[in-house]
Amino acid sequence: MSIERTLVLIKPDGVARRLTGLTIDKLETTGLDIVAAGVVKVSDKLARDHYREHEGKPFFEPVVKFLKGEFHPATAGRVFAFVFSGENAVKEIRRVVGATNPDNAEPGTIRGMFGRNRDGVMENVVHASSNPTDAEREIALWFPNSTQK
């Protein structure tokens, strides 16, 4: 049994399209526990730190702007951030979230149901940590005062 924590963000496109409740409903089908949650206004530093492994790649600046809400100004740069905990949390959340590109996401996953590619911008509604190491790094960024394990 591998108890893990993982980060999930409902990104500005999900917030702007009012998909927060439906997304949480789908995430809760995993049976994992929500151990931290909050609404976060994404600063430039937080967005850059979050995507730091992509720095220098051609899509780095656009994803930073996207996470900050620049493509969805009605959100005022706010995202919903969650930490889920439980057995194989990373794998379970990623199963429900679906493939990063909505065009490749299985029907019934969050990205398969709600994601879209529109005007050259990939709107995939959520971020989910890709592995336990990334999850712990990301949780420390988004919930710096969290001591919950």
N, C-alpha and C positions, 0 to 999 in steps of 0.2 A: 504494500500500500504506500503510495507516494502522495503525501499531502503537500500541495503547492499553493502559491498565490499567483494571481495574474492580474494585469491591468487591462481594463476595457474603457475606451473613450467613445462616447457618442459625439461624433465630430460635428462641426458647424452645419454641414449639409443635412444631417439627421435632425439637428435642433431646428434649423430653419423650416424643414418640411414637417415638423411636429410628429416625428417618429419615435420620440423618446419612450413613451409608454409601451408602444408595440415592441420596441427593441428590448426593453427590460423584460417584458413578458416572455419573449423568446429566449433571452439569456437565462431566465429562471427555470426553464425546462431542463437545464443541466442538473438541477438539484444541488448546485454549489451554494455556499453561503456568501452573501454580500457582507464584507467585514469593514469596508470603508466606502464612502460615497460623498460626492460634493460637486458643486458647480464651480468651475474654475475659469477665470478670465485668462486667456493664454497670452503671455508676454512673448516678445521676440526671443528673449533668452530661453524661456521654457521650450518654445517650439524648436529652436536650434539645438538645444541639449537633447530633446526627445529624439530628433532625427539625425543626431551627430554621426552615425555610421554611414550616412548617405552624403555627408559633406563633400563637395567637389564634384558630385555627379550632376548631370544636366537638369535633373528634376528636383534638386535640393531646394532651391529658392521657391519654386512654385508650391512644394508641399509645406514649406514653412509658412508661406502666405495663406495657404488653404487652412492650415490648422489654427492660424491666428484669426480666421474668419473674414479675411479680405475678399473672398469670393461670395460670402454670405453676410453682408454688413448688418442685416437685421438682427443677427445673433449677438452683436457687440463683442465678438471674440470669445463667447462663452461656450464651453463644452461641459458635458456631464462626465465625470470620472468615477470609476468604480474599481474596487479590488474585490475579486472573487477568490474564495478559498475552498479547497477540498481535494479529494483524490483526483490526480491527473488533471488539475484545473486548466492548465494551458491547453492541453489536447482537447478537452471537452468544450472549452469556450471556442476554440478555433473550428471545431466541428460544426457548431451552431452558427458561427459567423460566416463561414464559407470562404471561397477563394478571394484574394485581394481584388482582382479585376472582376467586377460584377458580371461581365460577359462570360466569364468562366465559372461563376459560382453556381452550385447546385440549386435547383428549385427548392424552396422551403427553408434555405438558409437566410440569414438576415440580408446579406449582400445579394443573394439570388432574388429575394422578394422586393427589396427596397433600393438596391444600388443601381446606378446608371452611369453611362458615359454620355456627357452632354456638352456640346460645343467644345470638344477637345479636353474637357475636364472630367477626371474620374471621380465620381461621387460614390463612395462605398460605405457611407453612414457610420462605420465604426472602425476603431483601431483595436486590435487584440495582440497582446505580447506574443512573439513568435517562439520563445523558449523560456525555460525557468530562469536562466541567467539574465536575459533581457527583461523579464518580468520584474525581477528584484531591482534592477537598475532603474526601470521606469517607475515603479512604485515609489522609490526613494525621491524621484524628481517631482511626482505629482502629489505625494503625501509625505512631505519631509518630516512631519512630526509623528508619523505612524510607528507605533512599536508593536502593533498586532502582527503575530506570525501565524 
